[in-house]
Amino acid sequence: MCIALLSNAHPDYALILINNRDEYLHRPTEPAHWWAPPNENVLGARDLLREEQGTWLGITKHGRIAVLTNFREEVDFRMEARSRGSMVTAFLIQPTASEGSIESFIESLTEGEGLKGVGGFSLVCGKFGEPLAVISNRTPNLEGTPWIMKDSGETIGLSNAAFEDRSWPKVLKGEKLLASAIKDNIAQQGSQAALIEDMFHLLSDDTLPKRPKGVGWNAYLNELRKSIFIPAIGGEGADGLSAEDLAAANSQHVIVESDTDKGDGLSGVYGTQKQTVVLVDHHGKVTFVERSLYGAKGKVVPAAERDRIYEFDIENWRKMEGDDQSR
């Protein structure tokens, strides 16, 4: 039940992107880093469960950005299905010498067999300072692709449903909280550090109802639509604990260990694993902060070791700013 919120409503920033990655906490994940050659211009975390080692959020020194959320469709997950994270990677690692347009990338995905065998997803991608495309496994063609960040003052969210689905409380609340936080930062002439902390505070908004006694896991999953932050929940070992124990685990980010956990990254305790804040100012300076709440084997990361901070300048930013951005 991940969430991504984007805005260009702050006068100091061309784009603000914040994201929660909600996953099974035992799912092996590599923290954000600059990738190895020949893709050393890409910054992002990687999913180590699958051979493709795709990502859900990444940026490049050349100004590309992509963030993906999965649909929660009423079908069983199949490991043989094509990796959705590999599409994010494909967009980010396009050779710099042959900078393809966003339109050509969309066409490559939607033509022929491009999206066959891909599970439900929404992929926001494009370049900083330009409109961003919202592609999904239901995108029929280039003409049917929604675009966001076309006008100033936009604040938009998406989660685990179709982009057009406005029924998710966490998305609607996230948009309101982000717009309000930006407005307050502007009014108070707040610092970038203050803005970043406000963004992490927003991403930690926990309004998940506790699971009532006797309610099954599948029935309870629908409640995850209501909370921006997902505390550690579930796991086969959770059913044997008292309500007090579960409440303590949720509030303190203590994992409920289970001797019967398969260790396959697709079962066990579930929750918000990573949080990311990306700020891009109008001079092309990027500030990227990834906060890891859980690390290897689902272990809690100490507060002092949670944050990875990267700052860099986008190459050829002035040229990008001067390009025709109309669509």
Rosetta blueprint (number, residue, H / E / L):
1 M L
2 C L
3 I E
4 A E
5 L E
6 L E
7 S E
8 N L
9 A L
10 H L
11 P L
12 D L
13 Y E
14 A E
15 L E
16 I E
17 L E
18 I E
19 N E
20 N E
21 R E
22 D E
23 E E
24 Y E
25 L L
26 H L
27 R L
28 P L
29 T E
30 E E
31 P E
32 A E
33 H E
34 W E
35 W L
36 A L
37 P L
38 P L
39 N L
40 E L
41 N L
42 V E
43 L E
44 G E
45 A E
46 R E
47 D E
48 L L
49 L L
50 R L
51 E L
52 E L
53 Q L
54 G L
55 T L
56 W L
57 L E
58 G E
59 I E
60 T E
61 K L
62 H L
63 G L
64 R E
65 I E
66 A E
67 V E
68 L E
69 T E
70 N E
71 F L
72 R L
73 E L
74 E L
75 V L
76 D L
77 F L
78 R L
79 M L
80 E L
81 A L
82 R E
83 S L
84 R L
85 G H
86 S H
87 M H
88 V H
89 T H
90 A H
91 F H
92 L H
93 I L
94 Q L
95 P L
96 T H
97 A H
98 S H
99 E L
100 G L
101 S L
102 I H
103 E H
104 S H
105 F H
106 I H
107 E H
108 S H
109 L H
110 T H
111 E L
112 G L
113 E L
114 G L
115 L L
116 K L
117 G L
118 V E
119 G L
120 G L
121 F E
122 S E
123 L E
124 V E
125 C E
126 G E
127 K E
128 F L
129 G L
130 E L
131 P L
132 L E
133 A E
134 V E
135 I E
136 S E
137 N L
138 R L
139 T L
140 P L
141 N L
142 L H
143 E H
144 G H
145 T L
146 P L
147 W E
148 I E
149 M L
150 K L
151 D L
152 S L
153 G L
154 E L
155 T E
156 I E
157 G E
158 L E
159 S L
160 N L
161 A L
162 A L
163 F L
164 E L
165 D L
166 R L
167 S L
168 W L
169 P H
170 K H
171 V H
172 L H
173 K H
174 G H
175 E H
176 K H
177 L H
178 L H
179 A H
180 S H
181 A H
182 I H
183 K H
184 D H
185 N H
186 I H
187 A H
188 Q L
189 Q L
190 G L
191 S L
192 Q H
193 A H
194 A H
195 L H
196 I H
197 E H
198 D H
199 M H
200 F H
201 H H
202 L H
203 L H
204 S L
205 D L
206 D L
207 T L
208 L L
209 P L
210 K L
211 R L
212 P L
213 K L
214 G L
215 V L
216 G L
217 W H
218 N H
219 A H
220 Y H
221 L H
222 N H
223 E H
224 L H
225 R H
226 K H
227 S L
228 I L
229 F L
230 I L
231 P L
232 A L
233 I E
234 G E
235 G L
236 E H
237 G H
238 A H
239 D H
240 G H
241 L L
242 S L
243 A H
244 E H
245 D H
246 L H
247 A H
248 A H
249 A H
250 N H
251 S H
252 Q H
253 H L
254 V L
255 I L
256 V L
257 E L
258 S L
259 D L
260 T L
261 D L
262 K L
263 G L
264 D L
265 G L
266 L L
267 S L
268 G L
269 V E
270 Y E
271 G E
272 T E
273 Q E
274 K E
275 Q E
276 T E
277 V E
278 V E
279 L E
280 V E
281 D E
282 H L
283 H L
284 G L
285 K E
286 V E
287 T E
288 F E
289 V E
290 E E
291 R E
292 S E
293 L L
294 Y E
295 G L
296 A H
297 K H
298 G H
299 K L
300 V E
301 V L
302 P L
303 A H
304 A H
305 E H
306 R L
307 D E
308 R E
309 I E
310 Y E
311 E E
312 F E
313 D E
314 I L
315 E L
316 N L
317 W H
318 R H
319 K H
320 M H
321 E H
322 G H
323 D L
324 D L
325 Q L
326 S L
327 R L
